[in-house]
Amino acid sequence: MTSTSAGGPAAAFVSFFPLILIFVIFYFLMIRPQQRRIKEQQATIAAVKKGDEVVTAGGIKGRITRVTDDEAEVEIAPGTRVRVVKSTLSQVLTRSAKPAND
């Protein structure tokens, strides 16, 4: 006597269902929120304007003095200005924030 195994598409779906469920949960808990944060960050950086206080990816704080399409001029000390690529700005602080030494 030989035993027949219950094969077919239904058995394959049942065996892959846990993997599909894990991927769906992973998407909604990890991937989707991260994409939303990235879009918000890009919109914030694109809307930077003169007078905003920013932090670069290197950790340098300064105030925007001039903005072009790809670059921003940041005053990091009185009379010291550097040009940075806008995509390297990591955070835009509020305009009302005051530096500690003022």
ABEGO torsion letter per residue (X at the ends): XBBBBBBEAAAAAAAAAAAAAAAAAAAAAAAAAAAAAAAAAAAAAAABBBGBBBBBAAGBBBBBABBBAABBBBBABBGBBBBBBAAABABBBBAABBBAAX
